Amino acid sequence: MKRTHTFNFAVAYADTDAEGVMYHARYIEVAERARSNWSREMVIPNGDIGFVVRELNIKYMRPLLLNDEFTVETQAVKIGAASMTIEQKFVKDGEICAIMNITIAYLGSDMRPKAMPESIVSMFE
């Protein structure tokens, strides 16, 4: 469960407000890209929906600015039978700028929670 995935990103003009500060909602979009990149190895069985976001919490500590280069560090911190809690840190020059905690649920074809396949669970053990 301690495997950390890193995703590099740079703040572009389209990511910022009028003062050149990264818009708060863009953190969610960048985090989603990082999670998608992180989960590419996961094979979702045919018919299953896969993972959906159930809960999301963000703590902003330091603003990211236009042209800042940073890394999103993604790590599973808790794995349940049908859900997983993920922590994503936005790190610039060794300083944590924001921390996001996301709970994702695994859904079957009937849109109901379903136990995650062993192939996915084993990726984090």
N, C-alpha and C positions, 0 to 999 in steps of 0.2 A: 504494500500500500504506500510505500515511501517513494516510489518512482515519480520524479518530477519532470514534467515536459516544459520546454521553454519555447516561446513564440516571440520573435522580434517584430517591432512595429515602430513607425515614426509618425508623429503627429503632422498631418497635412492641413492645409488651409481650410478644406471642407470639414475638418473635424473640430474647428474652433468657433468661438463666439467673436464678437466685434473687438474684444481685447486680446485675442490670440490665445485664450485659455481653452483647453479641450472641453467641449460641451459634455455635461454629466452623462447624458444618454449614450454618447459614443463609447463610453467604457463598457456598456453592456454589449454593444455590437462587436467591439474588439475582443471581449471575453468569449463571445460566441465563436468567433473565428478561431481563437486559440483552442477552445474545446473541440471544435470540429477537426482541427488539425491533430489534436491529441487523440481523438477517438477513431482515426482512420483505420487503425488495426482491428477495431472491434467489428465482428461479423454478426449482423442482426439476422436471425433466421427469417426466411420468407414468411410473410403473413404477419409477423409481429410489427408493431408500430415502432418500438425501440424507446429511446429516452425522450422525455419531455421535462421541461423545467417546472418544478412544483413550487419552489420558494427561492427567493433571491434577496440578498442583503449586501449593501455596499457601504464601506466606510472610506471616506475620502480624507487623506491626511496632508497631501501636498499636491497642488495643481500641476498638471502636465501642460506644457506650452507649445506653441507652434514650433515645428522642427525638432522637438525633443525626440530622442531615440530611447526606447525603453523595451523591457522584456516582460511578458506575462508568464509567470510561473504557475503551472497548473498541477495540482496534486489531489488525488482522492484521499480524504481524511477519515471517512467512515463508509463502510459498505454493509448494507442490510440485505435482506432477501430480495426485495423488489425496488430498492432505492439506493442512492449513493449521494454522499455529501462531498462536494468538491470545494477546495479553496484555491482562489486565483489571486496572486499578488502582482500588482503593477510596480515594477522595480526600475528605477533610473539611477545609474551610478551608485548602486548598492543601497539606495534609499527606497523604502516602500512608500509609494505615492497613494495607493489605494489597495484595499483588500475586499474581495468579493467572496461570499460564501453562497453556494448554490446547492439546492437539493434537487436531484433529478430522479424521476420515477420511470421504471421500465413498464411499458404497456404492451399487452398482447393485441391480437387483431380485433378483439371485442372492446378495445379502449379501456380496459380495466387493468389494474396493477397485476403483474405477473412476475414470478421468480426469474431473476436474471439467468441467462444460460451460463453454465459452468465455464465455458470458453471465455466469457467476459470476466467473471469473478476471478478466474485463475490469473488473469493479466496483472492483478494487483496484490497477489499473495507472494 
